[in-house]
Amino acid sequence: METILTVIHYFLCLFLISVILLQAGKGADIGAAFGAGSSQTLFGPRGATTFLNKLTAVVAVLFLVTSIGLVSLSKGRREGSVLKKFPSTEAAPAEKKAPPVPAGSESKVPQSR
């Protein structure tokens, strides 16, 4: 079930990207106010919703539904952290110990006067 839902989710994702890229930019209407052609409205209502806008909304809702479905499916098979499955590859840092000093030996380093 999860595999089928994942495949549908990927197709919806690609389709949503395609539908969004097919839509015309909304900034073209402002250029028409300065003599670049005729415009339907300037800073006003956009008019009737196009088919691509409705299709975008429907696909976006389906994308969200599949996202929530995938989360609910993965939540049911919670197995803990992935990091706990693999042993740590870091070695514990070794403590560096100074060599033992023999008892009763004096320091042979000359002292400055």
N, C-alpha and C positions, 0 to 999 in steps of 0.2 A: 504494500500500500504506500509505503514511504517513497519507494522508487518511482512509482507512477505519479505521485504528487510532486516530486522533485522535477520530473521531466515536464510536467504541465507548468510548473513554476518557471522553469527556464524559458519555455516557449512564450509564456505571458510576458516575461521580462523583455525578451527580444522584440515581441510584437508591440509592447508599450513604447519602447525606444523608437521603433519605426514610425508609429503613429504620431508621436510627439515631433519627430523630425520632419514629417510631411506637412505639418501645419505652417501656415504663413505667419511671419512675424507681425506683431501688433504695432511696432514702431513705424511702419510704413505710412500710416495714416497721418502722422504729424507732419511729415515732409510735404504732404499735399497742401497743407495750409499756407505754405510759403511759395506756391506757384509750381509745384512739381506735378500737378494733375488734379483731378477732382477726388474728393474724399466724401465718404458717406457722413461721417460725423467727426467733430473735433473735440476731444476730451469729453465726449458724451457717452450715452449708452451704446453698446456694441451691436445692438440689433439682435436678430434671431441667432440662436446657437446653431452652429454648423454640425454636420454629421460627424466630422472628425473630433469635435469637442465632446460630443456625446459618447463616441466610441472610446475616447481617451478616459472618460470618467468610468465607463463600464469596465474597461480593462484594468484600470487602477484599483477598483474595488475588488475584482477577481484576484489581482496580484496580492492585495492585503489579506484576502481570505486564505489563499494558499500559504502565505507567510505564517499566519496564525495557526493553520492546520499543521504545518511542518514543525512549529514550535511545540504544539500540544503532543504530537507524535514522539518527538525527541525527549520530551519531559517524562514520558512514561517509562523509558528505559534508562534512567539515570544510573550510572555505574560509578560515580565518583570522579575524582580528578584524573586527568590523563597523566599528569606528572607522577602520580603514585604508582602507575603501572610499570614504570621503567626505573631501574636502579640509578642512583646518582653516579655520574662519571667523574666527578671531582674527587680527588684524593684529599683526605684531611691533611692540612699543613703540618709538617713535622716540626716539633719544637727543637730549636737549636740550643744545645747545652754547651756551656763553656767546659773546656777540659778540666778535670779535677786538679787542684793544686796540692802537691805533696805536703804533708804536715811538717812544720818546722823549717821549711825552706824560706829563705829570705828572697826578696825581690832583687834581681841583679841589674836593675835599671838604675843608672846613676841619677841622683837627684840634683837639680840645679840649685845653686847657692844664691 
